[in-house]
Amino acid sequence: MAGAWLLGSQSSDTPDEPPRAVLIAVVQDDRADDGAPGTPTSLRELERLADTDGLVVVDTLVQGRDRPDPATYVGSGKAAEVAAAVERCRGQVVIADGELTPGQARNLQDAVGVPVVDRTALILDIFAGHARTSEGRLQVELAQIAYQLPRLQGAGRTMSRVGGGRVVGGAGMGVRGPGEMRLEIQRRRLRRRAAGLRERVAELGRRRDRTQQRRTRNQVPSVAITGYTNAGKSALLNRLSGADAPARDVLFATLDPTVRRVTAQGLRFTLTDTVGFVRNLPHQLVEAFRSTLEEVTRADLALHVVDASAADALGQIATVREVLREIGAGEVPELLVLNKIDIASPETVAALRRAYPDALRVSALTGAGAGELRDALADRLREVTRTELAAS
C-alpha cells in the first residue's frame, strides 16, 4: 500500500482512493527562498515526494516563527488549525517539511489524531517502495532501523512510566517497568538486526569491489552518472548506451546501480546510474547507501546531470556537490550536462550557461546533443587517464 510505513494500520476510506496528506512547515518570515524547509521550493518538492509515495496532498499549512516549537513543532495554536484541516479534508497523515524530534511527533499526533511523520520518514517510505535488488532492500531496512531507534528511545520515556516508578510488592523506585523492558527488548532486536544487515551489505560491497578491480585490470574506464533526483539520469543512460533501464517521471526511480558499456571514439567505458540526491537527504540514507554511493568515488569521471527545466537548478547543483563531498567524491573529475533542454526555457538555460559556461546541453528524450556528449566523455576520460599517468 502506498505510504504503508507512514500510515501503519490505517487505510483509505475506499481501497482505490489514495491516502490523503496534510503538509505543514515552519519558516522564518524573512527567509529567502533558498530551498530550506518551509520555503515554496521545499514545499513544492515535499508535495512531489508525497505524490511519488502515492499520497494526495489535500492541504498545506505554514507557520511563521523564528524556530520550530520544541513541543509540537508548529505551536499549540497552529496545531489546532492542523487538526481542523485534518478533520475538514479527511486527512490521514500529517507530513512535516523538516525533521521532527520524537517528542514533537508524539505531541502533534496527539493533537491532530492521525499519524504525524517528517520529511525523512517520507523519503524512507519512497525508498522502501522503489528498492528492487536485495542490496537495495537491505540498505533501506538499515536506514529505517537507524531512523526508528532514537524514536523508540524517546517513546521509552513515556512507556517506562507504566509501572516503572511505583513501589509494587516491595520493589524499589529503580526497578524498570514493563514498558521500559519491552522497549529495551525491541532496541536489542533492532540493533542485532542492524548489525546483521550491515555485514550483508558489506559483503555485497566487497563483491562489487572485486568486480571493480577486474574492470581496472582490464583497463576499462568508468563513468558514474550522478545528479539531483528526477534530473533524467536513467533516461540519459538509456540514450547513451541503448539500454532500457527504468526511467520514470517520479522522484528516486533509481536506487540500485545500473551498469552499461558504451563505446565512443573507439574508447570503451562503463556508465553507472546511481541514486539521485535531494535537499536534506536523510543522513540515515547516506550512511546506509554509502557502499552504493561510493560507486561515484571509485569512478574515473562523474557525469553530473542537471534538470535545466527545474526552477532551482542552481540550488540542485549545489546540493549534489555537497553530498558528493560528504561521501568523499568531491575530488572526482566532473562533467556537467544540462538535460531536458527541450522543455527548459531559453532564459533558464542561458542563466545556467553563464554560471557554468563549459556545461553541455542535451535532451535525453529527443537525443539532442547525445553524440556530442559521448565524444566529450571519451575526451575527458582520455584526459583524466593522461593526468593520472603523469602523476604516477
C-alpha positions in Angstrom: 0.0 0.0 0.0 1.2 3.5 -0.8 2.5 5.2 2.3 2.2 2.0 4.3 5.2 2.7 6.6 3.8 6.1 7.3 0.2 5.2 8.0 0.7 1.9 9.9 -2.6 0.1 10.0 -4.7 3.0 8.7 -6.1 2.8 5.2 -8.1 5.0 2.9 -11.9 5.2 3.1 -12.1 3.1 -0.1 -9.4 0.7 -1.5 -9.0 2.7 -4.7 -8.7 6.1 -3.0 -5.1 7.3 -2.4 -4.3 8.3 1.2 -4.7 12.0 2.0 -1.9 14.0 3.4 -1.7 17.5 5.1 1.6 19.2 4.8 3.0 21.5 7.5 6.1 23.7 7.7 7.8 26.2 9.9 9.6 29.1 8.2 11.2 32.3 9.3 9.2 35.3 8.0 12.2 37.0 6.4 13.8 33.9 5.0 14.7 33.9 1.3 13.5 31.0 -0.9 16.8 29.1 -0.8 15.2 25.7 -0.7 15.3 25.5 3.1 12.4 23.7 4.9 9.2 25.7 4.7 10.1 27.8 1.6 8.0 27.5 -1.5 10.7 25.5 -3.3 11.0 23.0 -0.4 7.2 22.7 -0.1 6.8 22.0 -3.9 9.4 19.3 -3.5 7.6 17.9 -0.4 4.4 17.7 -2.5 6.2 15.8 -5.2 7.7 13.4 -2.7 4.2 12.8 -1.3 2.9 12.2 -4.9 5.7 9.8 -5.6 4.7 7.9 -2.5 1.1 7.5 -3.7 -0.3 10.2 -1.4 -2.6 13.1 -2.4 -1.9 16.4 -0.7 -5.2 18.0 0.4 -3.9 21.0 2.4 -0.7 22.8 3.3 -0.2 25.0 6.4 2.8 27.2 7.1 3.7 28.6 10.5 6.0 31.7 10.5 8.2 31.7 13.6 11.9 32.0 14.4 12.3 28.3 15.2 10.1 25.2 15.5 8.2 24.9 18.7 10.0 22.3 20.9 6.8 20.6 22.0 4.6 20.5 18.8 6.8 21.8 16.0 4.2 24.4 14.9 2.9 25.7 18.3 -0.4 25.0 20.0 -2.4 27.5 18.0 -1.3 26.2 14.7 -1.6 22.6 15.9 -5.3 23.3 16.4 -5.5 24.6 12.8 -3.8 21.5 11.6 -6.3 19.4 13.5 -9.2 21.3 11.9 -7.7 20.9 8.5 -7.3 17.2 9.0 -11.0 16.9 10.0 -12.2 19.1 7.2 -10.1 17.4 4.5 -10.4 13.9 6.0 -6.6 13.8 6.2 -5.0 10.5 7.1 -1.4 11.6 7.7 0.4 14.9 8.5 3.8 15.4 7.0 6.3 18.0 8.3 8.7 19.7 6.0 11.6 19.2 8.4 12.9 16.7 10.9 10.7 16.1 14.0 12.0 15.1 17.3 10.3 12.0 18.8 8.5 14.3 21.3 7.3 16.7 18.6 5.9 13.9 16.5 4.2 12.3 19.5 2.7 15.5 20.9 1.5 16.7 17.5 0.0 13.3 16.7 -2.0 13.5 20.0 -3.2 17.0 18.9 -4.3 16.1 15.4 -5.5 12.5 15.8 -3.7 11.0 12.8 -0.1 9.8 12.2 2.5 12.6 12.1 5.7 12.0 10.2 8.5 14.1 8.9 10.3 14.5 5.5 12.8 11.9 6.5 10.2 9.2 7.1 8.5 10.1 3.8 11.7 9.7 1.8 12.4 6.4 3.6 8.9 5.2 2.6 9.6 6.0 -1.0 12.9 4.2 -0.9 11.2 1.1 0.6 8.8 1.1 -2.3 11.4 1.6 -5.0 14.2 -0.8 -3.9 14.3 -3.8 -6.3 17.6 -5.6 -5.6 18.4 -7.5 -2.5 21.1 -4.9 -1.6 18.7 -2.0 -2.1 16.2 -3.6 0.2 18.8 -4.3 2.8 20.1 -0.7 2.7 16.5 0.7 3.0 15.8 -1.5 6.0 19.1 -0.5 7.6 18.1 3.2 7.1 14.7 2.6 8.6 16.2 1.0 11.7 18.5 3.9 12.1 15.5 6.2 12.0 13.4 4.1 14.4 15.9 3.5 17.1 16.1 7.0 18.7 12.3 7.2 18.4 11.9 4.1 20.4 14.2 5.6 23.0 12.0 8.7 23.0 8.9 6.6 23.4 10.6 4.7 26.2 10.4 7.8 28.5 6.6 7.6 28.2 6.2 3.8 28.4 8.6 3.4 31.3 6.2 5.3 33.4 3.7 2.4 33.1 4.6 0.8 36.4 8.2 1.9 36.3 8.1 4.4 39.1 5.8 2.7 41.5 6.7 0.7 44.6 4.8 -2.6 43.9 5.3 -5.7 46.1 8.2 -4.1 47.8 10.1 -3.2 44.6 12.2 -0.1 44.8 12.0 3.0 42.7 14.8 1.9 40.4 13.0 -1.2 39.1 12.2 -0.8 35.5 8.5 -1.1 34.4 7.2 -3.5 31.8 7.0 -0.7 29.2 10.7 0.1 29.5 11.6 -3.6 29.5 9.6 -4.2 26.3 11.3 -1.3 24.6 14.8 -2.5 25.7 14.0 -5.9 24.1 12.9 -4.1 20.9 16.0 -2.0 20.9 18.3 -5.1 21.3 16.4 -6.8 18.5 16.7 -3.8 16.1 20.4 -3.4 16.9 21.1 -7.1 16.3 19.1 -6.9 13.0 21.1 -3.8 12.0 24.4 -5.5 12.7 23.4 -8.4 10.5 22.2 -6.1 7.7 25.5 -4.1 7.8 27.5 -7.3 7.4 25.4 -8.4 4.5 25.7 -5.0 2.8 29.4 -5.0 3.4 29.7 -8.4 1.8 27.8 -7.2 -1.3 30.1 -4.2 -1.3 33.2 -6.4 -1.3 31.8 -8.3 -4.2 31.4 -5.0 -6.1 34.9 -4.1 -5.2 36.2 -7.3 -6.8 34.2 -6.6 -9.9 35.6 -3.0 -10.0 39.2 -4.5 -9.6 38.6 -6.7 -12.6 37.5 -3.7 -14.6 40.6 -1.9 -13.5 42.8 -4.8 -14.5 41.1 -4.8 -17.9 41.7 -1.0 -18.1 38.0 -0.2 -18.6 37.4 3.4 -17.6 34.3 4.1 -15.6 31.8 7.0 -15.5 29.3 7.4 -12.7 26.1 9.3 -13.6 25.1 11.5 -10.6 22.7 14.3 -10.0 19.5 15.5 -8.3 16.6 13.1 -8.2 14.5 13.2 -11.4 17.2 15.0 -13.4 16.9 12.4 -16.1 19.9 10.2 -15.3 18.3 6.9 -16.2 16.9 8.3 -19.5 20.3 9.6 -20.3 21.9 6.3 -19.6 19.4 4.7 -22.0 20.1 7.3 -24.7 23.9 6.9 -24.4 24.1 3.1 -24.2 21.0 1.9 -25.9 19.9 0.3 -22.6 16.4 0.0 -21.2 16.9 0.9 -17.6 13.7 2.1 -15.9 13.1 5.8 -16.4 10.0 7.3 -14.9 8.9 10.8 -14.0 9.0 10.2 -10.3 11.5 11.0 -7.5 14.0 8.3 -6.7 13.0 6.0 -9.5 16.6 4.5 -9.4 18.0 3.2 -6.1 20.1 0.3 -7.4 23.2 0.9 -9.6 22.8 0.0 -13.2 26.0 -0.6 -15.2 26.2 -0.4 -19.0 29.1 -0.5 -21.5 29.5 2.4 -24.0 31.9 2.9 -26.9 32.8 6.4 -28.2 35.7 7.3 -30.5 37.0 3.8 -30.2 37.2 4.0 -26.4 35.1 1.5 -24.4 34.0 2.5 -20.9 31.2 1.8 -18.3 28.3 4.0 -17.4 26.8 3.5 -13.9 23.5 5.0 -13.0 23.3 5.9 -9.3 20.7 7.0 -6.8 19.6 10.7 -7.1 20.1 13.2 -4.4 17.7 15.7 -2.7 18.0 18.6 -0.3 18.3 17.5 3.3 18.9 13.9 2.2 18.4 11.9 5.4 21.7 11.0 7.0 20.4 7.5 7.7 20.1 7.0 3.9 23.6 8.5 3.2 25.1 6.0 5.7 23.0 3.0 4.6 23.6 3.6 0.9 27.3 4.6 1.4 28.5 1.5 -0.4 26.3 2.2 -3.3 27.1 5.9 -3.4 30.8 5.0 -3.4 30.3 3.9 -7.0 31.0 7.6 -7.6 34.1 7.7 -5.5 35.6 4.8 -7.5 34.7 6.3 -10.9 37.2 7.9 -13.2 34.7 10.6 -14.1 31.4 11.9 -12.6 28.7 12.8 -15.2 26.7 15.4 -13.3 23.2 15.6 -14.9 21.2 18.7 -14.2 17.5 19.2 -14.9 17.7 22.5 -16.9 14.0 23.0 -16.6 14.0 23.0 -12.8 13.2 26.3 -11.2 16.1 25.9 -8.7 18.6 24.1 -10.9 21.5 26.1 -9.4 20.5 25.1 -5.9 20.2 21.5 -7.0 23.8 21.6 -8.4 25.0 22.9 -5.0 23.1 20.1 -3.2 24.6 17.3 -5.3 28.1 18.6 -4.9 27.6 18.9 -1.1 26.5 15.2 -0.9 29.4 14.2 -3.1 31.8 15.9 -0.8 30.2 14.2 2.2 30.8 10.7 0.7 34.4 11.5 -0.3 33.7 12.0 -4.0 34.3 15.8 -4.1 37.6 15.4 -5.9 36.3 13.1 -8.7 36.6 14.9 -12.1 33.2 16.2 -13.2 31.5 16.7 -16.5 28.3 18.9 -16.1 25.5 18.4 -18.5 22.2 20.3 -18.8 19.4 17.9 -19.6 15.8 18.5 -20.6 16.7 21.4 -22.9 13.7 20.5 -25.0 11.4 21.8 -22.2 13.6 24.3 -20.4 13.1 28.0 -21.0 15.8 29.7 -23.0 16.2 32.2 -20.1 16.9 29.4 -17.6 19.4 27.7 -20.0 21.1 31.0 -20.6 21.5 31.6 -16.9 22.9 28.1 -16.3 25.3 28.6 -19.2 26.5 31.9 -17.7 27.1 30.2 -14.4 28.7 27.1 -16.0 30.0 28.0 -19.4 31.6 24.6 -20.0 28.3 22.7 -19.4 27.0 20.6 -22.3 23.3 20.8 -23.4 21.4 17.6 -24.1 17.9 16.1 -24.2 17.7 12.5 -23.2 14.1 12.5 -24.6 14.9 13.7 -28.1 18.5 12.7 -28.3 19.7 16.3 -29.0 23.4 16.7 -28.0 23.8 12.9 -27.2 26.5 12.5 -29.9 28.5 15.5 -28.6 28.2 14.2 -25.0 29.6 10.7 -26.0 32.6 12.4 -27.6 33.1 14.7 -24.6 33.0 11.7 -22.3 35.7 9.9 -24.4 37.8 13.1 -24.5 37.6 13.7 -20.7 38.4 10.1 -19.9 41.5 10.2 -22.0 42.4 13.5 -20.3 41.9 12.0 -16.9 43.9 8.9 -17.8 46.8 11.1 -19.0 46.7 13.2 -15.8 46.8 10.1 -13.6 49.7 8.6 -15.6 51.6 11.8 -15.3 51.1 11.9 -11.6 52.1 8.3 -11.0 
